């Protein structure tokens, strides 16, 4: 069962997502092939001691939107449980 949490009147719903790529950076490169206008936001892979770049969340969100585009809203709803 999925746990839904309310924080400051905002519902936080965790969505498990299976990855089709080895890591986030490969996924971002693949997404840029379909959405070339985002190539300016593509970042090089970080070193182990570096924090994750703030642009990475753009590609994570785009991956979810792309899933809805390909599979429809029911595909995302199925992933949510």
mmCIF file of the N, C-alpha and C atoms, coordinates in Angstrom:
data_MODEL
# 
_entry.id   MODEL 
# 
loop_
_atom_site.group_PDB 
_atom_site.id 
_atom_site.type_symbol 
_atom_site.label_atom_id 
_atom_site.label_alt_id 
_atom_site.label_comp_id 
_atom_site.label_asym_id 
_atom_site.label_entity_id 
_atom_site.label_seq_id 
_atom_site.pdbx_PDB_ins_code 
_atom_site.Cartn_x 
_atom_site.Cartn_y 
_atom_site.Cartn_z 
_atom_site.occupancy 
_atom_site.B_iso_or_equiv 
_atom_site.pdbx_formal_charge 
_atom_site.auth_seq_id 
_atom_site.auth_comp_id 
_atom_site.auth_asym_id 
_atom_site.auth_atom_id 
_atom_site.pdbx_PDB_model_num 
ATOM 1   N N  . UNK A 1 1  ? 0.841  -1.178 0.000   1.00 0.00 ? 1  UNK A N  1 
ATOM 2   C CA . UNK A 1 1  ? 0.000  0.000  0.000   1.00 0.00 ? 1  UNK A CA 1 
ATOM 3   C C  . UNK A 1 1  ? 0.889  1.245  0.000   1.00 0.00 ? 1  UNK A C  1 
ATOM 4   N N  . UNK A 1 2  ? 0.534  2.227  -0.767  1.00 0.00 ? 2  UNK A N  1 
ATOM 5   C CA . UNK A 1 2  ? 1.324  3.435  -0.872  1.00 0.00 ? 2  UNK A CA 1 
ATOM 6   C C  . UNK A 1 2  ? 1.022  4.370  0.293   1.00 0.00 ? 2  UNK A C  1 
ATOM 7   N N  . UNK A 1 3  ? 2.058  4.994  0.800   1.00 0.00 ? 3  UNK A N  1 
ATOM 8   C CA . UNK A 1 3  ? 1.913  5.928  1.906   1.00 0.00 ? 3  UNK A CA 1 
ATOM 9   C C  . UNK A 1 3  ? 1.828  7.348  1.345   1.00 0.00 ? 3  UNK A C  1 
ATOM 10  N N  . UNK A 1 4  ? 0.740  8.032  1.670   1.00 0.00 ? 4  UNK A N  1 
ATOM 11  C CA . UNK A 1 4  ? 0.549  9.419  1.243   1.00 0.00 ? 4  UNK A CA 1 
ATOM 12  C C  . UNK A 1 4  ? 0.727  10.286 2.472   1.00 0.00 ? 4  UNK A C  1 
ATOM 13  N N  . UNK A 1 5  ? 1.533  11.313 2.368   1.00 0.00 ? 5  UNK A N  1 
ATOM 14  C CA . UNK A 1 5  ? 1.845  12.181 3.494   1.00 0.00 ? 5  UNK A CA 1 
ATOM 15  C C  . UNK A 1 5  ? 1.395  13.594 3.174   1.00 0.00 ? 5  UNK A C  1 
ATOM 16  N N  . UNK A 1 6  ? 0.798  14.274 4.167   1.00 0.00 ? 6  UNK A N  1 
ATOM 17  C CA . UNK A 1 6  ? 0.427  15.669 3.970   1.00 0.00 ? 6  UNK A CA 1 
ATOM 18  C C  . UNK A 1 6  ? 1.410  16.548 4.747   1.00 0.00 ? 6  UNK A C  1 
ATOM 19  N N  . UNK A 1 7  ? 2.043  17.461 4.041   1.00 0.00 ? 7  UNK A N  1 
ATOM 20  C CA . UNK A 1 7  ? 2.990  18.396 4.642   1.00 0.00 ? 7  UNK A CA 1 
ATOM 21  C C  . UNK A 1 7  ? 2.588  19.791 4.203   1.00 0.00 ? 7  UNK A C  1 
ATOM 22  N N  . UNK A 1 8  ? 2.274  20.640 5.156   1.00 0.00 ? 8  UNK A N  1 
ATOM 23  C CA . UNK A 1 8  ? 1.881  22.021 4.863   1.00 0.00 ? 8  UNK A CA 1 
ATOM 24  C C  . UNK A 1 8  ? 0.788  22.093 3.793   1.00 0.00 ? 8  UNK A C  1 
ATOM 25  N N  . UNK A 1 9  ? -0.216 21.259 3.940   1.00 0.00 ? 9  UNK A N  1 
ATOM 26  C CA . UNK A 1 9  ? -1.370 21.217 3.044   1.00 0.00 ? 9  UNK A CA 1 
ATOM 27  C C  . UNK A 1 9  ? -1.009 20.791 1.613   1.00 0.00 ? 9  UNK A C  1 
ATOM 28  N N  . UNK A 1 10 ? 0.119  20.117 1.456   1.00 0.00 ? 10 UNK A N  1 
ATOM 29  C CA . UNK A 1 10 ? 0.526  19.598 0.157   1.00 0.00 ? 10 UNK A CA 1 
ATOM 30  C C  . UNK A 1 10 ? 0.632  18.082 0.286   1.00 0.00 ? 10 UNK A C  1 
ATOM 31  N N  . UNK A 1 11 ? -0.007 17.372 -0.612  1.00 0.00 ? 11 UNK A N  1 
ATOM 32  C CA . UNK A 1 11 ? 0.086  15.915 -0.586  1.00 0.00 ? 11 UNK A CA 1 
ATOM 33  C C  . UNK A 1 11 ? 1.371  15.471 -1.267  1.00 0.00 ? 11 UNK A C  1 
ATOM 34  N N  . UNK A 1 12 ? 2.126  14.643 -0.586  1.00 0.00 ? 12 UNK A N  1 
ATOM 35  C CA . UNK A 1 12 ? 3.331  14.060 -1.150  1.00 0.00 ? 12 UNK A CA 1 
ATOM 36  C C  . UNK A 1 12 ? 3.026  12.606 -1.454  1.00 0.00 ? 12 UNK A C  1 
ATOM 37  N N  . UNK A 1 13 ? 3.060  12.253 -2.710  1.00 0.00 ? 13 UNK A N  1 
ATOM 38  C CA . UNK A 1 13 ? 2.762  10.885 -3.132  1.00 0.00 ? 13 UNK A CA 1 
ATOM 39  C C  . UNK A 1 13 ? 4.004  10.314 -3.792  1.00 0.00 ? 13 UNK A C  1 
ATOM 40  N N  . UNK A 1 14 ? 4.671  9.363  -3.140  1.00 0.00 ? 14 UNK A N  1 
ATOM 41  C CA . UNK A 1 14 ? 5.843  8.767  -3.767  1.00 0.00 ? 14 UNK A CA 1 
ATOM 42  C C  . UNK A 1 14 ? 5.420  7.879  -4.938  1.00 0.00 ? 14 UNK A C  1 
ATOM 43  N N  . UNK A 1 15 ? 6.137  7.982  -6.042  1.00 0.00 ? 15 UNK A N  1 
ATOM 44  C CA . UNK A 1 15 ? 5.822  7.189  -7.228  1.00 0.00 ? 15 UNK A CA 1 
ATOM 45  C C  . UNK A 1 15 ? 7.036  6.340  -7.562  1.00 0.00 ? 15 UNK A C  1 
ATOM 46  N N  . UNK A 1 16 ? 6.938  5.039  -7.336  1.00 0.00 ? 16 UNK A N  1 
ATOM 47  C CA . UNK A 1 16 ? 8.063  4.173  -7.714  1.00 0.00 ? 16 UNK A CA 1 
ATOM 48  C C  . UNK A 1 16 ? 8.200  4.157  -9.231  1.00 0.00 ? 16 UNK A C  1 
ATOM 49  N N  . UNK A 1 17 ? 9.416  4.184  -9.700  1.00 0.00 ? 17 UNK A N  1 
ATOM 50  C CA . UNK A 1 17 ? 9.641  4.263  -11.138 1.00 0.00 ? 17 UNK A CA 1 
ATOM 51  C C  . UNK A 1 17 ? 10.753 3.299  -11.520 1.00 0.00 ? 17 UNK A C  1 
ATOM 52  N N  . UNK A 1 18 ? 10.458 2.401  -12.414 1.00 0.00 ? 18 UNK A N  1 
ATOM 53  C CA . UNK A 1 18 ? 11.497 1.492  -12.893 1.00 0.00 ? 18 UNK A CA 1 
ATOM 54  C C  . UNK A 1 18 ? 12.353 2.230  -13.918 1.00 0.00 ? 18 UNK A C  1 
ATOM 55  N N  . UNK A 1 19 ? 13.622 2.054  -13.809 1.00 0.00 ? 19 UNK A N  1 
ATOM 56  C CA . UNK A 1 19 ? 14.547 2.730  -14.716 1.00 0.00 ? 19 UNK A CA 1 
ATOM 57  C C  . UNK A 1 19 ? 14.834 1.852  -15.924 1.00 0.00 ? 19 UNK A C  1 
ATOM 58  N N  . UNK A 1 20 ? 14.842 2.463  -17.077 1.00 0.00 ? 20 UNK A N  1 
ATOM 59  C CA . UNK A 1 20 ? 15.148 1.768  -18.316 1.00 0.00 ? 20 UNK A CA 1 
ATOM 60  C C  . UNK A 1 20 ? 16.619 1.932  -18.702 1.00 0.00 ? 20 UNK A C  1 
ATOM 61  N N  . UNK A 1 21 ? 17.343 2.763  -17.930 1.00 0.00 ? 21 UNK A N  1 
ATOM 62  C CA . UNK A 1 21 ? 18.743 3.058  -18.242 1.00 0.00 ? 21 UNK A CA 1 
ATOM 63  C C  . UNK A 1 21 ? 19.605 2.740  -17.027 1.00 0.00 ? 21 UNK A C  1 
ATOM 64  N N  . UNK A 1 22 ? 20.903 2.661  -17.257 1.00 0.00 ? 22 UNK A N  1 
ATOM 65  C CA . UNK A 1 22 ? 21.826 2.304  -16.185 1.00 0.00 ? 22 UNK A CA 1 
ATOM 66  C C  . UNK A 1 22 ? 21.888 3.381  -15.097 1.00 0.00 ? 22 UNK A C  1 
ATOM 67  N N  . UNK A 1 23 ? 21.778 4.652  -15.495 1.00 0.00 ? 23 UNK A N  1 
ATOM 68  C CA . UNK A 1 23 ? 21.806 5.741  -14.512 1.00 0.00 ? 23 UNK A CA 1 
ATOM 69  C C  . UNK A 1 23 ? 21.038 6.947  -15.054 1.00 0.00 ? 23 UNK A C  1 
ATOM 70  N N  . UNK A 1 24 ? 20.908 7.962  -14.211 1.00 0.00 ? 24 UNK A N  1 
ATOM 71  C CA . UNK A 1 24 ? 20.141 9.168  -14.570 1.00 0.00 ? 24 UNK A CA 1 
ATOM 72  C C  . UNK A 1 24 ? 20.752 9.914  -15.744 1.00 0.00 ? 24 UNK A C  1 
ATOM 73  N N  . UNK A 1 25 ? 22.061 9.891  -15.823 1.00 0.00 ? 25 UNK A N  1 
ATOM 74  C CA . UNK A 1 25 ? 22.747 10.661 -16.853 1.00 0.00 ? 25 UNK A CA 1 
ATOM 75  C C  . UNK A 1 25 ? 22.522 10.057 -18.240 1.00 0.00 ? 25 UNK A C  1 
ATOM 76  N N  . UNK A 1 26 ? 22.517 8.734  -18.324 1.00 0.00 ? 26 UNK A N  1 
ATOM 77  C CA . UNK A 1 26 ? 22.206 8.087  -19.597 1.00 0.00 ? 26 UNK A CA 1 
ATOM 78  C C  . UNK A 1 26 ? 20.753 8.326  -19.979 1.00 0.00 ? 26 UNK A C  1 
ATOM 79  N N  . UNK A 1 27 ? 19.881 8.319  -18.981 1.00 0.00 ? 27 UNK A N  1 
ATOM 80  C CA . UNK A 1 27 ? 18.472 8.593  -19.246 1.00 0.00 ? 27 UNK A CA 1 
ATOM 81  C C  . UNK A 1 27 ? 18.298 10.018 -19.764 1.00 0.00 ? 27 UNK A C  1 
ATOM 82  N N  . UNK A 1 28 ? 19.012 10.964 -19.176 1.00 0.00 ? 28 UNK A N  1 
ATOM 83  C CA . UNK A 1 28 ? 18.926 12.361 -19.618 1.00 0.00 ? 28 UNK A CA 1 
ATOM 84  C C  . UNK A 1 28 ? 19.411 12.503 -21.059 1.00 0.00 ? 28 UNK A C  1 
ATOM 85  N N  . UNK A 1 29 ? 20.508 11.821 -21.413 1.00 0.00 ? 29 UNK A N  1 
ATOM 86  C CA . UNK A 1 29 ? 21.013 11.880 -22.789 1.00 0.00 ? 29 UNK A CA 1 
ATOM 87  C C  . UNK A 1 29 ? 19.990 11.320 -23.773 1.00 0.00 ? 29 UNK A C  1 
ATOM 88  N N  . UNK A 1 30 ? 19.318 10.253 -23.378 1.00 0.00 ? 30 UNK A N  1 
ATOM 89  C CA . UNK A 1 30 ? 18.307 9.641  -24.238 1.00 0.00 ? 30 UNK A CA 1 
ATOM 90  C C  . UNK A 1 30 ? 17.110 10.582 -24.413 1.00 0.00 ? 30 UNK A C  1 
ATOM 91  N N  . UNK A 1 31 ? 16.706 11.258 -23.347 1.00 0.00 ? 31 UNK A N  1 
ATOM 92  C CA . UNK A 1 31 ? 15.579 12.183 -23.421 1.00 0.00 ? 31 UNK A CA 1 
ATOM 93  C C  . UNK A 1 31 ? 15.896 13.387 -24.306 1.00 0.00 ? 31 UNK A C  1 
ATOM 94  N N  . UNK A 1 32 ? 17.152 13.834 -24.285 1.00 0.00 ? 32 UNK A N  1 
ATOM 95  C CA . UNK A 1 32 ? 17.551 14.984 -25.106 1.00 0.00 ? 32 UNK A CA 1 
ATOM 96  C C  . UNK A 1 32 ? 17.445 14.651 -26.595 1.00 0.00 ? 32 UNK A C  1 
ATOM 97  N N  . UNK A 1 33 ? 17.560 13.370 -26.943 1.00 0.00 ? 33 UNK A N  1 
ATOM 98  C CA . UNK A 1 33 ? 17.383 12.980 -28.349 1.00 0.00 ? 33 UNK A CA 1 
ATOM 99  C C  . UNK A 1 33 ? 15.965 13.279 -28.822 1.00 0.00 ? 33 UNK A C  1 
ATOM 100 N N  . UNK A 1 34 ? 14.987 13.102 -27.928 1.00 0.00 ? 34 UNK A N  1 
ATOM 101 C CA . UNK A 1 34 ? 13.585 13.344 -28.281 1.00 0.00 ? 34 UNK A CA 1 
ATOM 102 C C  . UNK A 1 34 ? 13.159 14.789 -28.030 1.00 0.00 ? 34 UNK A C  1 
ATOM 103 N N  . UNK A 1 35 ? 13.856 15.453 -27.115 1.00 0.00 ? 35 UNK A N  1 
ATOM 104 C CA . UNK A 1 35 ? 13.548 16.847 -26.770 1.00 0.00 ? 35 UNK A CA 1 
ATOM 105 C C  . UNK A 1 35 ? 14.834 17.673 -26.882 1.00 0.00 ? 35 UNK A C  1 
ATOM 106 N N  . UNK A 1 36 ? 15.289 17.966 -28.101 1.00 0.00 ? 36 UNK A N  1 
ATOM 107 C CA . UNK A 1 36 ? 16.584 18.633 -28.288 1.00 0.00 ? 36 UNK A CA 1 
ATOM 108 C C  . UNK A 1 36 ? 16.662 20.040 -27.693 1.00 0.00 ? 36 UNK A C  1 
ATOM 109 N N  . UNK A 1 37 ? 15.532 20.670 -27.469 1.00 0.00 ? 37 UNK A N  1 
ATOM 110 C CA . UNK A 1 37 ? 15.578 22.022 -26.894 1.00 0.00 ? 37 UNK A CA 1 
ATOM 111 C C  . UNK A 1 37 ? 16.107 22.008 -25.456 1.00 0.00 ? 37 UNK A C  1 
ATOM 112 N N  . UNK A 1 38 ? 16.144 20.840 -24.833 1.00 0.00 ? 38 UNK A N  1 
ATOM 113 C CA . UNK A 1 38 ? 16.650 20.739 -23.461 1.00 0.00 ? 38 UNK A CA 1 
ATOM 114 C C  . UNK A 1 38 ? 18.143 20.408 -23.399 1.00 0.00 ? 38 UNK A C  1 
ATOM 115 N N  . UNK A 1 39 ? 18.792 20.358 -24.541 1.00 0.00 ? 39 UNK A N  1 
ATOM 116 C CA . UNK A 1 39 ? 20.212 19.997 -24.548 1.00 0.00 ? 39 UNK A CA 1 
ATOM 117 C C  . UNK A 1 39 ? 21.069 21.003 -23.770 1.00 0.00 ? 39 UNK A C  1 
ATOM 118 N N  . UNK A 1 40 ? 20.626 22.244 -23.682 1.00 0.00 ? 40 UNK A N  1 
ATOM 119 C CA . UNK A 1 40 ? 21.380 23.250 -22.923 1.00 0.00 ? 40 UNK A CA 1 
ATOM 120 C C  . UNK A 1 40 ? 21.389 22.932 -21.424 1.00 0.00 ? 40 UNK A C  1 
ATOM 121 N N  . UNK A 1 41 ? 20.412 22.156 -20.962 1.00 0.00 ? 41 UNK A N  1 
ATOM 122 C CA . UNK A 1 41 ? 20.319 21.819 -19.544 1.00 0.00 ? 41 UNK A CA 1 
ATOM 123 C C  . UNK A 1 41 ? 21.031 20.512 -19.200 1.00 0.00 ? 41 UNK A C  1 
ATOM 124 N N  . UNK A 1 42 ? 21.519 19.803 -20.224 1.00 0.00 ? 42 UNK A N  1 
ATOM 125 C CA . UNK A 1 42 ? 22.214 18.543 -20.007 1.00 0.00 ? 42 UNK A CA 1 
ATOM 126 C C  . UNK A 1 42 ? 23.535 18.816 -19.302 1.00 0.00 ? 42 UNK A C  1 
ATOM 127 N N  . UNK A 1 43 ? 23.819 18.041 -18.291 1.00 0.00 ? 43 UNK A N  1 
ATOM 128 C CA . UNK A 1 43 ? 25.023 18.275 -17.492 1.00 0.00 ? 43 UNK A CA 1 
ATOM 129 C C  . UNK A 1 43 ? 25.922 17.049 -17.542 1.00 0.00 ? 43 UNK A C  1 
ATOM 130 N N  . UNK A 1 44 ? 27.222 17.245 -17.369 1.00 0.00 ? 44 UNK A N  1 
ATOM 131 C CA . UNK A 1 44 ? 28.119 16.082 -17.338 1.00 0.00 ? 44 UNK A CA 1 
ATOM 132 C C  . UNK A 1 44 ? 27.920 15.288 -16.050 1.00 0.00 ? 44 UNK A C  1 
ATOM 133 N N  . UNK A 1 45 ? 28.306 14.036 -16.101 1.00 0.00 ? 45 UNK A N  1 
ATOM 134 C CA . UNK A 1 45 ? 28.175 13.187 -14.922 1.00 0.00 ? 45 UNK A CA 1 
ATOM 135 C C  . UNK A 1 45 ? 29.019 13.755 -13.784 1.00 0.00 ? 45 UNK A C  1 
ATOM 136 N N  . UNK A 1 46 ? 28.458 13.718 -12.604 1.00 0.00 ? 46 UNK A N  1 
ATOM 137 C CA . UNK A 1 46 ? 29.144 14.307 -11.452 1.00 0.00 ? 46 UNK A CA 1 
ATOM 138 C C  . UNK A 1 46 ? 30.168 13.347 -10.872 1.00 0.00 ? 46 UNK A C  1 
ATOM 139 N N  . UNK A 1 47 ? 31.099 13.899 -10.136 1.00 0.00 ? 47 UNK A N  1 
ATOM 140 C CA . UNK A 1 47 ? 32.071 13.088 -9.398  1.00 0.00 ? 47 UNK A CA 1 
ATOM 141 C C  . UNK A 1 47 ? 31.389 12.586 -8.125  1.00 0.00 ? 47 UNK A C  1 
ATOM 142 N N  . UNK A 1 48 ? 31.910 11.567 -7.538  1.00 0.00 ? 48 UNK A N  1 
ATOM 143 C CA . UNK A 1 48 ? 31.301 10.957 -6.344  1.00 0.00 ? 48 UNK A CA 1 
ATOM 144 C C  . UNK A 1 48 ? 31.169 11.971 -5.210  1.00 0.00 ? 48 UNK A C  1 
ATOM 145 N N  . UNK A 1 49 ? 32.120 12.859 -5.077  1.00 0.00 ? 49 UNK A N  1 
ATOM 146 C CA . UNK A 1 49 ? 32.125 13.810 -3.976  1.00 0.00 ? 49 UNK A CA 1 
ATOM 147 C C  . UNK A 1 49 ? 31.283 15.070 -4.253  1.00 0.00 ? 49 UNK A C  1 
ATOM 148 N N  . UNK A 1 50 ? 30.717 15.198 -5.442  1.00 0.00 ? 50 UNK A N  1 
ATOM 149 C CA . UNK A 1 50 ? 29.922 16.380 -5.784  1.00 0.00 ? 50 UNK A CA 1 
ATOM 150 C C  . UNK A 1 50 ? 28.443 16.139 -5.508  1.00 0.00 ? 50 UNK A C  1 
ATOM 151 N N  . UNK A 1 51 ? 27.732 17.217 -5.203  1.00 0.00 ? 51 UNK A N  1 
ATOM 152 C CA . UNK A 1 51 ? 26.281 17.140 -5.066  1.00 0.00 ? 51 UNK A CA 1 
ATOM 153 C C  . UNK A 1 51 ? 25.646 17.004 -6.443  1.00 0.00 ? 51 UNK A C  1 
ATOM 154 N N  . UNK A 1 52 ? 24.431 16.483 -6.457  1.00 0.00 ? 52 UNK A N  1 
ATOM 155 C CA . UNK A 1 52 ? 23.723 16.365 -7.721  1.00 0.00 ? 52 UNK A CA 1 
ATOM 156 C C  . UNK A 1 52 ? 23.341 17.756 -8.224  1.00 0.00 ? 52 UNK A C  1 
ATOM 157 N N  . UNK A 1 53 ? 23.525 17.985 -9.511  1.00 0.00 ? 53 UNK A N  1 
ATOM 158 C CA . UNK A 1 53 ? 23.214 19.286 -10.105 1.00 0.00 ? 53 UNK A CA 1 
ATOM 159 C C  . UNK A 1 53 ? 21.709 19.529 -10.071 1.00 0.00 ? 53 UNK A C  1 
ATOM 160 N N  . UNK A 1 54 ? 21.320 20.766 -9.879  1.00 0.00 ? 54 UNK A N  1 
ATOM 161 C CA . UNK A 1 54 ? 19.893 21.091 -9.750  1.00 0.00 ? 54 UNK A CA 1 
ATOM 162 C C  . UNK A 1 54 ? 19.105 20.843 -11.038 1.00 0.00 ? 54 UNK A C  1 
ATOM 163 N N  . UNK A 1 55 ? 19.765 20.795 -12.171 1.00 0.00 ? 55 UNK A N  1 
ATOM 164 C CA . UNK A 1 55 ? 19.064 20.536 -13.437 1.00 0.00 ? 55 UNK A CA 1 
ATOM 165 C C  . UNK A 1 55 ? 18.611 19.085 -13.576 1.00 0.00 ? 55 UNK A C  1 
ATOM 166 N N  . UNK A 1 56 ? 19.170 18.183 -12.778 1.00 0.00 ? 56 UNK A N  1 
ATOM 167 C CA . UNK A 1 56 ? 18.822 16.774 -12.922 1.00 0.00 ? 56 UNK A CA 1 
ATOM 168 C C  . UNK A 1 56 ? 17.340 16.534 -12.648 1.00 0.00 ? 56 UNK A C  1 
ATOM 169 N N  . UNK A 1 57 ? 16.741 17.320 -11.788 1.00 0.00 ? 57 UNK A N  1 
ATOM 170 C CA . UNK A 1 57 ? 15.317 17.148 -11.483 1.00 0.00 ? 57 UNK A CA 1 
ATOM 171 C C  . UNK A 1 57 ? 14.451 17.437 -12.714 1.00 0.00 ? 57 UNK A C  1 
ATOM 172 N N  . UNK A 1 58 ? 14.922 18.278 -13.611 1.00 0.00 ? 58 UNK A N  1 
ATOM 173 C CA . UNK A 1 58 ? 14.184 18.544 -14.849 1.00 0.00 ? 58 UNK A CA 1 
ATOM 174 C C  . UNK A 1 58 ? 14.043 17.271 -15.676 1.00 0.00 ? 58 UNK A C  1 
ATOM 175 N N  . UNK A 1 59 ? 15.118 16.507 -15.741 1.00 0.00 ? 59 UNK A N  1 
ATOM 176 C CA . UNK A 1 59 ? 15.092 15.282 -16.532 1.00 0.00 ? 59 UNK A CA 1 
ATOM 177 C C  . UNK A 1 59 ? 14.304 14.182 -15.836 1.00 0.00 ? 59 UNK A C  1 
ATOM 178 N N  . UNK A 1 60 ? 14.316 14.169 -14.513 1.00 0.00 ? 60 UNK A N  1 
ATOM 179 C CA . UNK A 1 60 ? 13.499 13.191 -13.800 1.00 0.00 ? 60 UNK A CA 1 
ATOM 180 C C  . UNK A 1 60 ? 12.016 13.475 -14.034 1.00 0.00 ? 60 UNK A C  1 
ATOM 181 N N  . UNK A 1 61 ? 11.642 14.742 -13.988 1.00 0.00 ? 61 UNK A N  1 
ATOM 182 C CA . UNK A 1 61 ? 10.248 15.114 -14.247 1.00 0.00 ? 61 UNK A CA 1 
ATOM 183 C C  . UNK A 1 61 ? 9.883  14.833 -15.707 1.00 0.00 ? 61 UNK A C  1 
ATOM 184 N N  . UNK A 1 62 ? 10.791 15.128 -16.608 1.00 0.00 ? 62 UNK A N  1 
ATOM 185 C CA . UNK A 1 62 ? 10.541 14.870 -18.030 1.00 0.00 ? 62 UNK A CA 1 
ATOM 186 C C  . UNK A 1 62 ? 10.375 13.374 -18.293 1.00 0.00 ? 62 UNK A C  1 
ATOM 187 N N  . UNK A 1 63 ? 11.115 12.549 -17.591 1.00 0.00 ? 63 UNK A N  1 
ATOM 188 C CA . UNK A 1 63 ? 10.983 11.101 -17.755 1.00 0.00 ? 63 UNK A CA 1 
ATOM 189 C C  . UNK A 1 63 ? 9.582  10.641 -17.368 1.00 0.00 ? 63 UNK A C  1 
ATOM 190 N N  . UNK A 1 64 ? 9.022  11.231 -16.320 1.00 0.00 ? 64 UNK A N  1 
ATOM 191 C CA . UNK A 1 64 ? 7.661  10.878 -15.918 1.00 0.00 ? 64 UNK A CA 1 
ATOM 192 C C  . UNK A 1 64 ? 6.646  11.371 -16.944 1.00 0.00 ? 64 UNK A C  1 
ATOM 193 N N  . UNK A 1 65 ? 6.826  12.577 -17.440 1.00 0.00 ? 65 UNK A N  1 
ATOM 194 C CA . UNK A 1 65 ? 5.923  13.125 -18.456 1.00 0.00 ? 65 UNK A CA 1 
ATOM 195 C C  . UNK A 1 65 ? 6.006  12.286 -19.732 1.00 0.00 ? 65 UNK A C  1 
ATOM 196 N N  . UNK A 1 66 ? 7.215  11.878 -20.081 1.00 0.00 ? 66 UNK A N  1 
ATOM 197 C CA . UNK A 1 66 ? 7.405  11.065 -21.268 1.00 0.00 ? 66 UNK A CA 1 
ATOM 198 C C  . UNK A 1 66 ? 6.705  9.712  -21.118 1.00 0.00 ? 66 UNK A C  1 
ATOM 199 N N  . UNK A 1 67 ? 6.734  9.164  -19.912 1.00 0.00 ? 67 UNK A N  1 
ATOM 200 C CA . UNK A 1 67 ? 6.037  7.897  -19.654 1.00 0.00 ? 67 UNK A CA 1 
ATOM 201 C C  . UNK A 1 67 ? 4.535  8.069  -19.856 1.00 0.00 ? 67 UNK A C  1 
ATOM 202 N N  . UNK A 1 68 ? 3.970  9.176  -19.371 1.00 0.00 ? 68 UNK A N  1 
ATOM 203 C CA . UNK A 1 68 ? 2.544  9.441  -19.552 1.00 0.00 ? 68 UNK A CA 1 
ATOM 204 C C  . UNK A 1 68 ? 2.236  9.635  -21.033 1.00 0.00 ? 68 UNK A C  1 
ATOM 205 N N  . UNK A 1 69 ? 3.130  10.315 -21.747 1.00 0.00 ? 69 UNK A N  1 
ATOM 206 C CA . UNK A 1 69 ? 2.927  10.538 -23.177 1.00 0.00 ? 69 UNK A CA 1 
ATOM 207 C C  . UNK A 1 69 ? 2.900  9.214  -23.935 1.00 0.00 ? 69 UNK A C  1 
ATOM 208 N N  . UNK A 1 70 ? 3.774  8.298  -23.566 1.00 0.00 ? 70 UNK A N  1 
ATOM 209 C CA . UNK A 1 70 ? 3.878  7.022  -24.274 1.00 0.00 ? 70 UNK A CA 1 
ATOM 210 C C  . UNK A 1 70 ? 2.814  6.017  -23.838 1.00 0.00 ? 70 UNK A C  1 
ATOM 211 N N  . UNK A 1 71 ? 2.536  5.950  -22.527 1.00 0.00 ? 71 UNK A N  1 
ATOM 212 C CA . UNK A 1 71 ? 1.657  4.915  -22.007 1.00 0.00 ? 71 UNK A CA 1 
ATOM 213 C C  . UNK A 1 71 ? 0.293  5.434  -21.588 1.00 0.00 ? 71 UNK A C  1 
ATOM 214 N N  . UNK A 1 72 ? 0.125  6.729  -21.571 1.00 0.00 ? 72 UNK A N  1 
ATOM 215 C CA . UNK A 1 72 ? -1.137 7.301  -21.120 1.00 0.00 ? 72 UNK A CA 1 
ATOM 216 C C  . UNK A 1 72 ? -1.160 7.428  -19.615 1.00 0.00 ? 72 UNK A C  1 
ATOM 217 N N  . UNK A 1 73 ? -2.160 8.109  -19.103 1.00 0.00 ? 73 UNK A N  1 
ATOM 218 C CA . UNK A 1 73 ? -2.279 8.349  -17.667 1.00 0.00 ? 73 UNK A CA 1 
ATOM 219 C C  . UNK A 1 73 ? -2.474 7.053  -16.898 1.00 0.00 ? 73 UNK A C  1 
ATOM 220 N N  . UNK A 1 74 ? -3.071 6.048  -17.522 1.00 0.00 ? 74 UNK A N  1 
ATOM 221 C CA . UNK A 1 74 ? -3.289 4.778  -16.836 1.00 0.00 ? 74 UNK A CA 1 
ATOM 222 C C  . UNK A 1 74 ? -1.974 4.071  -16.547 1.00 0.00 ? 74 UNK A C  1 
ATOM 223 N N  . UNK A 1 75 ? -0.965 4.258  -17.400 1.00 0.00 ? 75 UNK A N  1 
ATOM 224 C CA . UNK A 1 75 ? 0.350  3.679  -17.145 1.00 0.00 ? 75 UNK A CA 1 
ATOM 225 C C  . UNK A 1 75 ? 0.978  4.269  -15.901 1.00 0.00 ? 75 UNK A C  1 
ATOM 226 N N  . UNK A 1 76 ? 0.853  5.565  -15.716 1.00 0.00 ? 76 UNK A N  1 
ATOM 227 C CA . UNK A 1 76 ? 1.387  6.213  -14.518 1.00 0.00 ? 76 UNK A CA 1 
ATOM 228 C C  . UNK A 1 76 ? 0.573  5.809  -13.297 1.00 0.00 ? 76 UNK A C  1 
ATOM 229 N N  . UNK A 1 77 ? -0.741 5.734  -13.454 1.00 0.00 ? 77 UNK A N  1 
ATOM 230 C CA . UNK A 1 77 ? -1.588 5.322  -12.334 1.00 0.00 ? 77 UNK A CA 1 
ATOM 231 C C  . UNK A 1 77 ? -1.257 3.899  -11.895 1.00 0.00 ? 77 UNK A C  1 
ATOM 232 N N  . UNK A 1 78 ? -0.961 3.031  -12.848 1.00 0.00 ? 78 UNK A N  1 
ATOM 233 C CA . UNK A 1 78 ? -0.578 1.655  -12.517 1.00 0.00 ? 78 UNK A CA 1 
ATOM 234 C C  . UNK A 1 78 ? 0.732  1.628  -11.736 1.00 0.00 ? 78 UNK A C  1 
ATOM 235 N N  . UNK A 1 79 ? 1.671  2.513  -12.096 1.00 0.00 ? 79 UNK A N  1 
ATOM 236 C CA . UNK A 1 79 ? 2.939  2.586  -11.376 1.00 0.00 ? 79 UNK A CA 1 
ATOM 237 C C  . UNK A 1 79 ? 2.753  3.077  -9.949  1.00 0.00 ? 79 UNK A C  1 
ATOM 238 N N  . UNK A 1 80 ? 1.714  3.899  -9.755  1.00 0.00 ? 80 UNK A N  1 
ATOM 239 C CA . UNK A 1 80 ? 1.440  4.425  -8.417  1.00 0.00 ? 80 UNK A CA 1 
ATOM 240 C C  . UNK A 1 80 ? 0.753  3.384  -7.525  1.00 0.00 ? 80 UNK A C  1 
ATOM 241 N N  . UNK A 1 81 ? 0.206  2.358  -8.128  1.00 0.00 ? 81 UNK A N  1 
ATOM 242 C CA . UNK A 1 81 ? -0.435 1.302  -7.340  1.00 0.00 ? 81 UNK A CA 1 
ATOM 243 C C  . UNK A 1 81 ? -1.876 1.521  -7.310  1.00 0.00 ? 81 UNK A C  1 
# 
